[in-house]
Amino acid sequence: MSSTQHTRVPETGRRPDPWVIGVSGGLLVLFVLFALLSPGRVSAGVDTAFGWSARWFGAYWQVLLLATVAISTVLAFSRYGRVRMGGALTPDFGWFRWVAMVLTTLLAAGGVFWAAAEPLAHYVDPPPQYADTAGGMDGAAMALAQSFVHWGFPAWAVGGSLATLVMMRGVEKGLPLRPRTLLWPILGDRVRTHWLGTLADICCVLAVVAGTVGPIGFLGLQMSYIGGEMFGLSSGYGTQVVLIAGLTLVATVSVLSGLNRGIQLLSRINVWAALVLIVSIVGLASLPYVVDLFLQATAVHVREFVPMALYRGDEGWLGYWTVFFFGWFIGYGPLMAIFIARISRGRTVRQIYVGATVLPSLVTMVWFTALGGTGLWLEQQDPGVISGPYNEHGLPAAALSIVQALPFSAVLAVIMVVVTLIFFAATLDAMSYAISMSSMREGEPHPGVRAFWCVGMGAAAVALLTIGDNGVQALQSFIVVTAVPVGLVLLPTLWGAPRLVREMAVEQGIVSTAPAPHTETDDGEREDAVEREGPSTPPRVG
C-alpha cells in the first residue's frame, strides 16, 4: 500500500465539517468584534479567565508535560522504539526536509524575539528560586537554562511524541487526522461521531488559532517598531497592515501548493535563513563566550530540569513565564501532532522521538544561546546596553538592541526582519494546513478551507491591531484560557500511546504475544514450558 493511501481521498470525497468550521470560525469572529467594540471589557474578562486558568490548571500542565517527556523517552529507547508508524515502509521525506518542516510548527511562533528577550529577562530579574544567582557567568547560565526548560523538551514533546503516535495509529486504522482521534484510547471507534470528538476538534482549533493569531499581530507591532527605529519608516497602522498582508499572502500561496511544494520549500528556506542570521550575529560577537555559555547552561539545565519545570512558589512569576509558555504549547499540541503525523509516515517511534523532540529541542537551545547569549555577552561588556532598551520598551527592544550593539547593524536588522517574516509565514502555513485537516470529515483539506483559515487568521490579526497593544495582549492571554480543554484532550495519550505501540510491536513481530514458557526442573527450578499461544488479534482500543 502506498504511503499516500492512508489519508488521501479523491476530490469528490472531500467533506468539510460545518460544525468545526462554523463554531470555531464564528467564535473567533465574535471575539474580534467584541475586542473592537469594547476592548476594555474584553481585556478585563480575559485577564480574569487567564488568572483562573493559571491558578487551577498550571500545576496540572506542568505535570502533564513532564510526564509526556518521561514516557516518550522511555518508549523511544525501549524495544518498542523499533515500531514503524503510519503503515508505510519508507518515509515520505528525507531527514533534513522532515526536521525542517517540524521546526516550523513551534520555534517559528516566536523564537526570534523570545530567544533575545527571555534569557535577558531572567538575567536581569532572576526566577524566584534562583534569586541568589545573579550576574556573571553563573547568572547567565541559569537564565539560559530556564529558557531551555520553557522552549526545549517539554514544548516539543507535547506534540512531537505521544500525541503524534496516537494520531498516526488512529489514521492507520481509518480514523480522521483530527484532534478527536486523541480521544480514541478512551472512546474507541465512537470517537468518529461522538459529540465529545466534535467538542475536542473545536477546542483544539480555537487554541491553535489563538496561539497563531496573537503572534501574527505581535509581529506587525515588532516589525513596524524595528522599521521605525532602524530605517525611519512609519510605525503606524498602515505599515503593520502591509506587513501582515504580505505575510498572509505568502503563507496562503504556500499552503495552497501543498506539503510537497510550498510548505516544504518555505521550511527549508526558514532553516537556511535562520542559520545565516545566527552565524552573522555570533561571528560579530564572542564565539568562545557563546560556546562556554551553552555548555554551562546545558549542565544547569540537566541538573535543574525537574525543579525548574515543577516550580510552584510564585504565582505571579509562574503566570508570566512557565505556566504561560506551557499553556501556549499545550494549545499547539494536538495540531502540531496532526502536522507531524502527516509528514512522518514510515518512521519508527525512536526516529519520531529523535526528529520531532530531541533535534528540535537541541536546535532551539542552540538558537537561544546564539541570540540570547550574544545579548548577555553584550550586557556584561557594557551593562545597560541591552537591559536599558529592554526595560524601557519591552520585548521588541531586546532583539533590536542586540543588533544595534554589533557592527553592520543595518544589514543585520534587514536579515532579522527577513528571517522573522519567513518564520511566521512558515508557522501560519503549517498551522493553516493542520487547522484545515481538523475541519474535514474526510480527505485532504479543500483549497478553499485552507485559504479560509490562512486569510482568516491574518485578517483577525489586522483587526486586532486597530486597537493597538491591548487587543494583541488580550488574545495572547486568551491562549492560556483555550489551553484548559486541550490539556484534557492530551491526557489519554499518556497511557494510550504506549498501549497502541505495544499492539503494533506484536503485529510487526518485535515482541511476542505470549509469556515465556516454563516448567519445573528436577532441582525445583522453573524452566520455560508453557505452551505458546498462536497469533492473536490485538485488543481493541477503547
C-alpha positions, 0 to 999 in steps of 0.5 A: 500500500502506498504511503499516500493511501492512508489519508488521501481521498479523491476530490469528490470525497472531500467533506468539510465539517460545518460544525468545526468550521462554523463554531470555531470560525464564528467564535473567533469572529465574535471575539474580534468584534467584541475586542473592537467594540469594547476592548476594555471589557474584553481585556478585563474578562480575559485577564480574569479567565487567564488568572483562573486558568493559571491558578487551577490548571498550571500545576496540572500542565506542568505535570502533564508535560513532564510526564509526556517527556518521561514516557516518550523517552522511555518508549523511544529507547525501549524495544518498542522504539523499533515500531514503524508508524503510519503503515508505510515502509519508507518515509515520505521525506528525507531527514533534513526536509522532515526536521525542517518542516517540524521546526516550523510548527513551534520555534517559528511562533516566536523564537526570534524575539523570545530567544533575545528577550527571555534569557535577558529577562531572567538575567536581569530579574532572576526566577524566584528560586534562583534569586541568589544567582545573579550576574556573571557567568553563573547568572547567565547560565541559569537564565539560559537554562530556564529558557531551555526548560520553557522552549526545549523538551517539554514544548516539543514533546507535547506534540512531537511524541505521544500525541503524534503516535496516537494520531498516526495509529488512529489514521492507520486504522481509518480514523480522521487526522483530527484532534478527536482521534486523541480521544480514541484510547478512551472512546474507541471507534465512537470517537468518529461521531461522538459529540465529545470528538466534535467538542475536542476538534473545536477546542483544539482549533480555537487554541491553535488559532489563538496561539497563531493569531496573537503572534501574527499581530505581535509581529506587525507591532515588532516589525513596524517598531524595528522599521521605525527605529532602524530605517525611519519608516512609519510605525503606524497602522498602515505599515503593520497592515502591509506587513501582515498582508504580505505575510498572509499572502505568502503563507496562503500561496504556500499552503495552497501548493501543498506539503510537497511544494510550498510548505516544504520549500518555505521550511527549508528556506526558514532553516537556511535563513535562520542559520545565516542570521545566527552565524552573522550575529555570533561571528560579530560577537564572542564565539568562545563566550557563546560556546562556554555559555551553552555548555554551562547552561546545558549542565544547569539545565540537566541538573535543574530540569525537574525543579525548574519545570515543577516550580510552584512558589510564585504565582505571579512569576509562574503566570508570566513565564512557565505556566504561560509558555506551557499553556501556549504549547499545550494549545499547539499540541494536538495540531502540531501532532496532526502536522507531524503525523502527516509528514512522518509516515514510515518512521519508527517511534525512536526516529519520531522521538529523535526528529520531532523532540530531541533535534528540535529541542537541541536546535532551539537551545542552540538558537537561544544561546546564539541570540540570547547569549550574544545579548548577555555577552553584550550586557556584561561588556557594557551593562545597560546596553541591552537591559536599558532598551529592554526595560524601557520598551519591552520585548521588541527592544531586546532583539533590536538592541542586540543588533544595534550593539554589533557592527553592520547593524543595518544589514543585520536588522534587514536579515532579522526582519527577513528571517522573522517574516519567513518564520511566521509565514512558515508557522501560519502555513503549517498551522493553516494546513493542520487547522484545515485537516481538523475541519474535514470529515474526510480527505485532504483539506479543500483549497478553499478551507485552507485559504479560509483559515490562512486569510482568516487568521491574518485578517483577525490579526489586522483587526486586532491591531486597530486597537493597538497593544491591548487587543494583541495582549488580550488574545495572547492571554486568551491562549492560556484560557483555550489551553484548559480543554486541550490539556484534557484532550492530551491526557489519554495519550499518556497511557494510550500511546504506549498501549497502541505501540505495544499492539503494533510491536506484536503485529510487526513481530518485535515482541511476542504475544505470549509469556515465556514458557516454563516448567519445573526442573528436577532441582525445583527450578522453573524452566520455560514450558508453557505452551505458546499461544498462536497469533492473536488479534490485538485488543481493541482500543477503547 
